[in-house]
Amino acid sequence: MVALILGGLCLAAVLAALGMFSKANVKTLKTLGIWVVAIGGMLLAAMLLFSGRGMTAIWALVMLGPLVWSWVVEQRGKAGGSAPVSGPMTRAEAYEILGLKPGADAAAIRAAHRRLMQAAHPDHGGSDWLAARINQARDVLLG
């Protein structure tokens, strides 16, 4: 009887999780998968280490290397791939960032800003650094 109740609860949990997965975006699912694999690998390594199989535990941790590397590369991509530029932005840099020719009017600046932010906004998978640079370019040109 207890097994039947536990089985029913597990089935309900799986169905609820499937409902949540169907509404989640790909980026969220990828991040969840990475965390599940990483935690599972660490637990496997710990169990192997405590059971006296140290070399196998080290092998299990080595297998996590590519996962950690992909996470590091992804975090670098979120940071814009380069170090922030120090100092104030010049008008020439601002025109270059927005892809405009010097002397563009305010409507063209706003249109370029909107177009670039739709692609580079952090809520849509873009970089915080790049979005900040685009905003800074708009502010420099519009005063």
Buried (B, 14 or more C-beta within 10 A) or exposed (E): EEEEEEEEEEEEEEEEEEEEEEEEEEEEEEEEEBEEEBEEBBEBBEEBBEEEBEEBBEEBBEEBEEBEEEBEEEEEEBEBEEEEEEEEBEEEBBBBBBEBEEEBEEEBBBBBBEEBBEEBBEEEEBBEBBBBBBBBBBEBBEE
